[in-house]
Amino acid sequence: MSGTNRVKLCDRCSQAAPILYRVKYEDGGNWIFVCPQCWTGVSENNPFYVYGGTWKAVKNRKKRKG
């Protein structure tokens, strides 16, 4: 069984990306999804940066034995 293709846009640049990172980057900020290009800008030398996981457009589903 193949993976499911999904689409999500970067919350900073609005571009579709196959991988997005869930982050907070402002004091008291909300969780957002950023592409790898925007991630560099929000994470470097930022004391408020928090990583919350990786979202992938192609989600592999493993077959269960049973």
N, C-alpha and C positions, 0 to 999 in steps of 0.2 A: 504494500500500500504506500503510495507516495505522500509527501507532505502537503499541507494545505498552504496555498499562497494567500497572504494577507497584506493589506496596505495601511500604513500609518505615516503621518507627516511629522517632520521635525517641528517642535513648538517654537523654535527660534527663527528658522529660515524658511519654513513651510515646504521644504523639499521632501519627496518620498525617498526613503532609504531602506535597504534590506535589513539593516541593524540599527537600532536606536538604544540609547542608554537612558534609564530612568534616574533623574538626578534632582537634587535641590542645590541651588547655588547662591541664594540670597538669605540673609538673616531672617528667619521666620517665613521663608518662601514656600511655595507649593511644589509638589512633585511635577516635573515635566519630562517629556521625552525629547532628547537631542540626538542629532546625527553625529558621526565621528568628527566631522569638521567643526561643528559648533561645540562639541564636548571639550576639545582642546582649549577653547577660549573661556569656558566657564569653570574648568577644573584647575588650571594652572595657577599656583600661588593664591588660592582662594580659601580662606579659613572657614567659610560657610559651606563649602562643597561637601555633599553627601551622595554617595553612589547607592542606588536602590535596585539594580538589576539590569539585565540586558533583554531587550525584546527583539525577536527575529521574525522576519516576514515568512520564512519557510519553517514551519514547525514539524519536526519529525515525530511521528507516532510509532512507537515500538509495538510489534505484535507480541501479544501475551501467549505463552504456552499454557495449555490447560485443557 
